Amino acid sequence: MNENSEIPPAENASRRSFIKKTATAAAATAATSNLLKTPVYGQNQAPSTGKVIGANDRIAVGYIGVGSQGMAHVRHQKTHAQANNIVQAAVCDLYQKRLQAAQKYIGLPDSDAYADHRKLLERKDIDAIVVATVDNWHAQVAIDAMEAGKHVYGEKPLARYLEEGFAIHDTVKRTKKVFQIGSQYCADPMIHKAAAWIKEGKLGPLVWGQGSYCRNNPKNDEWQYPIDQDANESNLDWNRWLGKAPKIPFNAQHYFSWHKYYTYNSGIVGNLLPHKFLPLMLATGNPEFPRRVVCTGTRKISTNREITDTTHLITEFPSGLTLVIAGTTCNEFGLPDVLRGRKARIEFSSSSNYVELKPERIFSEEIEAEKFTHPQKIGDVPTLEKNWFDCIRSGATPFANIDLAIKAHVVLGLSEMSERLSLTLLFDEKTRTIKTGDGKVVSPISYDSMVPVSA
């Protein structure tokens, strides 16, 4: 840990003074009894409204989950704290070593570090929460935060399973909190330029699009992380970390390399493909729920994990648009990102905010070729974070909002089901019903219906 990264004592004292001044005296006792009860997804309970944040008000942020991704947000937001007018008010993690490291990095007293996220959410002075937990806790923490009156930045994927995603969506709509899903490519200017071109009719009806997230690990050990030998059940709340996942004895491999196991995540579908589906759906200008989804996955090269190493999915939308997306950890040569319409196509750069509109030959006299470039770094996380803070103050709709997030979540949730159950699935957005082509209703998979994955 870099000691020079700590906030000077004077600044730290000023921050604590701000938090204390904005805190409600009866906060702890008033909220404890309710927040320590686990909410039932979708129940009709009255949420805490939280305070109204004005254009010039400082936003107090809490961080739940400060592993590698959570700390990335902590670092970004510390760097841009003054520009975003925020204060980093509290941290929470189930592993004491990580908790203490985050606490030290920000410069927080012990009273601002929590092992239980519900205790952090009792704080009336905290306005917004960054959720960067293991995937099987995304839904519960996000919902708890919104019920406590907090705005939420939730790491992708939206949730572990389909129904949890709908529970987040319904809670956002009911509480009216500002929710942003953490796919930074949704902040790329080229995505919004593409959406503008499509809304202007320059592509004509959309036909199909493609994209991929492909990489190749030389050691063939993707998502294999070093085990911290300091971790044990005396300083890590293992049973709580498991959450709704099946209870097993403490397993450091599962804790540090949880991405390898279906119990905690959906593999390539949830880890990589959200970064393709979310921005591509946003770029269409009119994101839709899927009509039909089919996905295949194989694991013929990787041997140290449950999840597949190569995945291909096809999604048909009600408008007629079809997206073809591939993902692999065994070959880095992927498909370029393209959206095709009847009259033209859009080609996206993979390295910069550069996009081209190219007319079809037979429409070249009607549609002019166009190019757009922007100096913003592609996939810039601080830009997406700033957008979230700005929308909390203004009430505007964030780039990666809940309406986009839930539609992509359904695609990805059905993709996992299709891959693991070997089914082509149809979705009815009005009833949220999943069926096979012959009309048979399929129940969403969940923590209680895990099926073995074949090699």
MARNUDO-571632 format. One record per residue (C-alpha): x, y negated, z negated. Coordinates in steps of 0.001 Angstrom, whole numbers, padded with zeros to 6 digits, always signed. Layout:
% MARNUDO-571632
XYZ ...
% end
This chain:
% MARNUDO-571632
+000000+000000+000000 +001323-003422+000965 +001400-005475-002211 +001534-008668-000138 -001947-007920+001189 -003620-008612-002145 -005666-011804-002521 -003956-014424-004709 -005281-014588-008303 -006776-018055-007845 -008733-017040-004748 -009798-013795-006386 -011042-015657-009466 -012940-018075-007233 -014641-015196-005455 -015695-013536-008689 -016985-016890-009894 -019105-017208-006764 -020564-013733-007222 -021366-014365-010870 -023072-017668-010064 -025293-016050-007454 -026142-013004-009544 -029483-012665-011281 -029089-012180-014998 -031517-009285-015253 -030294-007465-012132 -028906-004334-013701 -031759-003466-016036 -034488-004340-013538 -033227-002082-010738 -031653+000902-012499 -034691+003082-013081 -035904+002862-009499 -032607+003158-007659 -031477+006185-009594 -034446+008040-008159 -033745+009421-004695 -036244+007850-002260 -038416+010119-000177 -037897+009397+003517 -040815+007481+004941 -042650+006940+001676 -044717+003766+001522 -042894+001961-001240 -042402-001753-001628 -038741-002612-000924 -036744-005286-002649 -036783-008255-000305 -033323-009590-001102 -032486-013278-000962 -032985-015456+002098 -029626-016317+003638 -029275-019693+005286 -027015-020737+008137 -024300-021989+005782 -024663-019435+002974 -021844-017096+002153 -022680-013407+002589 -021543-011015-000146 -020622-007622+001313 -020315-004205-000332 -018571-001198+001239 -019880+002330+000698 -017334+004868+001888 -013748+003610+002097 -011957+006414+003889 -010147+005621+007130 -013138+004125+008947 -014453+002304+005906 -011051+000763+005262 -010862-000346+008891 -013967-002443+008245 -012529-003708+004960 -009359-004831+006741 -011159-006458+009666 -013541-008329+007413 -010803-009461+005063 -008916-010899+008041 -011998-012753+009279 -013614-013508+005904 -013251-017265+006176 -014468-017443+009775 -017475-015256+008946 -018078-017014+005614 -018257-013759+003647 -016974-012503+000327 -015952-008882-000183 -017827-008185-003375 -017695-004447-004160 -016500-001039-003001 -017778+002490-003531 -016311+005921-002906 -016610+009406-004409 -012832+009923-004348 -011182+007813-007043 -007896+007485-005182 -009568+005956-002158 -011772+003802-004346 -008811+002399-006237 -006863+001758-003021 -009740-000252-001539 -010248-002106-004824 -006573-003034-004931 -006463-004068-001268 -009315-006542-001692 -008254-007585-005181 -011377-006568-007092 -011693-005898-010842 -012772-002470-012090 -016306-003765-012560 -016663-004117-008771 -015630-000526-007973 -018274+002214-008039 -018342+005998-007728 -022125+006046-007207 -023581+003935-004388 -026843+003458-006279 -025038+001525-008996 -023515-000798-006402 -026955-001379-004897 -028271-002610-008232 -026199-005752-007691 -028562-008571-006789 -025676-010758-005658 -024741-008408-002810 -026451-009196+000494 -025112-006673+002967 -023670-003159+003019 -021250-001393+005346 -022004+002344+005406 -018971+004427+006414 -019616+007701+004624 -019546+011270+005904 -022359+011642+008479 -024657+013633+006201 -024905+010598+003877 -025549+007944+006562 -029330+008073+006278 -029692+008189+002509 -027245+005371+001839 -028635+003138+004590 -032205+003659+003405 -031282+003117-000240 -029508-000106+000741 -032456-001495+002668 -034877-000538-000098 -032629-002562-002403 -032934-005585-000112 -029578-005280+001669 -028791-005658+005345 -026884-002692+006799 -024023-002074+009200 -024104+001695+009667 -021306+003662+011243 -022246+005840+014196 -023877+008260+014559 -027101+006827+013193 -027662+009930+011050 -026770+013602+010918 -030136+014885+012098 -033022+013659+014212 -035615+013113+011493 -033139+011187+009334 -032669+008764+012213 -036405+008144+012401 -036412+007562+008641 -033775+004829+009064 -035716+003323+011967 -038972+003239+010016 -037241+001700+006994 -035689-001053+009121 -039099-001889+010567 -040780-001899+007156 -038121-003829+005229 -037209-006126+008155 -033524-005926+007255 -030870-006576+009901 -029394-003236+010972 -026408-002844+013271 -025048+000529+014379 -021279+000587+014595 -020585+001098+018281 -018276-001796+019075 -018575-001411+022850 -022100-002798+022562 -020460-006186+021956 -018552-006115+025253 -019579-009047+027475 -019448-006820+030571 -022273-004691+029134 -024498-007735+028726 -023569-009031+032184 -024565-005679+033680 -027896-005828+031856 -028500-009323+033272 -027777-008167+036831 -030170-005242+036428 -032918-007412+034930 -032518-009761+037905 -033276-006818+040195 -029887-006780+041890 -029599-002989+041677 -033200-002235+042504 -034669+000763+040669 -032042+002588+038650 -031261+006075+039913 -028470+007606+037872 -025410+006780+035846 -022362+008485+034481 -019726+008154+031797 -017384+010168+029637 -015271+010159+026512 -012332+012428+027191 -009002+012875+025454 -006361+015546+025003 -004562+016355+021779 -001079+017828+022400 -001272+019936+019228 -004801+021119+019972 -005818+020100+016452 -008350+017345+017106 -009958+016100+013875 -007467+018015+011748 -006301+015611+009035 -003642+016031+006338 -004859+017244+002975 -004133+014906+000108 -002853+017223-002627 -004023+014741-005268 -007662+015460-004456 -009499+017788-006817 -012827+018039-008592 -011595+015946-011505 -011215+012843-009332 -013594+013630-006450 -017342+014167-006892 -017555+017195-004588 -021159+018203-005207 -022372+014682-004567 -020247+014435-001406 -021982+017541-000054 -025341+015830-000451 -027990+017826+001403 -025404+020113+002978 -025204+023705+001660 -023405+023890-001669 -019992+025530-001517 -016979+025509-003867 -014557+022620-003503 -012820+022884-000137 -010186+020263+000679 -010179+021309+004349 -013870+020515+004621 -013466+017204+002808 -010539+015793+004793 -011376+017375+008181 -015155+017403+007989 -015465+016447+011658 -014642+020063+012546 -017757+021524+010918 -021388+021384+012052 -022496+021155+008443 -021384+017533+008302 -021502+016312+011916 -022470+017238+015466 -018988+017290+016972 -018312+015532+020266 -022011+014675+020582 -021970+012578+017407 -018313+011613+017126 -017508+010459+020658 -020560+010233+022903 -022387+007481+020943 -019695+005149+022257 -020854+005971+025784 -024597+006363+025415 -025189+003242+023321 -023455+000730+025652 -024661+002403+028852 -028259+002413+027618 -027849-001229+026570 -026449-002068+030010 -029622-000807+031712 -031432-003818+030285 -034329-001651+029147 -033221+001246+026891 -035716+004115+026856 -036411+007213+024824 -035453+010313+026821 -037983+012458+028628 -035780+015525+029126 -032386+016526+027738 -030103+019446+028518 -026616+019907+027115 -023934+022576+027337 -020895+023060+025138 -017975+025467+025083 -015165+026246+022676 -012604+028238+024602 -009427+026325+023786 -009746+025012+020244 -009511+027705+017591 -009455+025832+014294 -012964+024428+014201 -016667+025203+014653 -017585+022386+017033 -017177+022655+020793 -014203+021237+022671 -016019+020435+025931 -019552+019059+026232 -021716+017965+029164 -025164+016473+028841 -027830+015288+031254 -030633+012995+030142 -033675+012058+032217 -035629+008949+031229 -039291+008168+032008 -038300+005477+034539 -036469+008052+036633 -032953+007101+035519 -030689+010053+034760 -027469+009735+032754 -024704+012313+033052 -022190+012166+030216 -019161+014373+029538 -016900+014707+026540 -013848+016796+025833 -010799+016915+023595 -008847+019096+026035 -008381+016892+029132 -008134+013127+029245 -009213+012629+032886 -012869+011668+032663 -015679+010158+034700 -015651+006401+035316 -018581+004480+033828 -021048+003727+036618 -024729+002753+036881 -026330+003351+040286 -029438+001722+041680 -031249+001939+044987 -029590-001255+046257 -026253-001419+044464 -024069+000066+041768 -022179-001322+038797 -018656-000115+038007 -017211-000789+034547 -013530-001091+033693 -012248+001260+031006 -009476-001069+029824 -010879-004606+029911 -014106-006572+030044 -014316-006404+033807 -017315-005214+035806 -018224-005223+039494 -021547-005163+041290 -021166-003386+044640 -024068-003359+047122 -025029-000227+048993 -024004-000494+052643 -027584-000683+053895 -028386-003536+051484 -025149-005513+051959 -026951-008399+053696 -029529-008686+050891 -027296-008173+047838 -024005-009999+047345 -021045-008344+045690 -020138-009892+042342 -017351-009633+039800 -017320-010593+036133 -014435-010739+033722 -014105-011907+030124 -010969-012275+027959 -012524-010498+024939 -010791-007255+024018 -012820-004211+025007 -014462-002458+022065 -013594-005205+019593 -014918-004202+016148 -014621-007685+014551 -016845-009089+017309 -019602-006601+016499 -019215-007323+012793 -019462-011064+013444 -022613-010494+015493 -024136-008684+012494 -023286-011533+010111 -024612-014127+012568 -027898-012240+012931 -028294-011921+009158 -028207-015713+008999 -030280-016476+012096 -032733-013587+012160 -031731-012811+015746 -031561-009269+017101 -028068-007745+016870 -026352-006193+019892 -026523-002609+018558 -029947-002957+016979 -032195-000249+015566 -034349+000003+018708 -031284+000863+020773 -029846+003049+018018 -032924+005247+017628 -033253+005852+021366 -029630+006910+021665 -030010+008965+018473 -032867+010935+020002 -030771+011657+023089 -027854+012836+020981 -030014+014749+018505 -031736+016628+021308 -028348+017184+022950 -027061+019015+019901 -030239+021102+019751 -030047+021886+023467 -026394+022885+023221 -026725+025051+020130 -030108+026601+020919 -029523+026973+024694 -032733+025089+025526 -033890+022371+027884 -035933+019997+025718 -038731+017547+026461 -039514+014624+024168 -042796+012776+023604 -041980+009358+022156 -045573+008708+021024 -045798+011805+018837 -042049+012384+018325 -042688+015963+019420 -040057+018205+021022 -041132+020923+023448 -039648+023372+025904 -040693+023344+029535 -043444+025902+028903 -045015+023736+026205 -043638+025469+023126 -043053+023067+020226 -039508+023114+018830 -038821+021938+015289 -035808+019637+014887 -032805+021353+013347 -031871+020236+009857 -029719+021113+006867 -032003+024069+006193 -032041+025502+009710 -028418+025617+010716 -027785+028228+013369 -024471+030023+014021 -022472+028629+016906 -020951+031120+019313 -017464+030814+020722 
% end
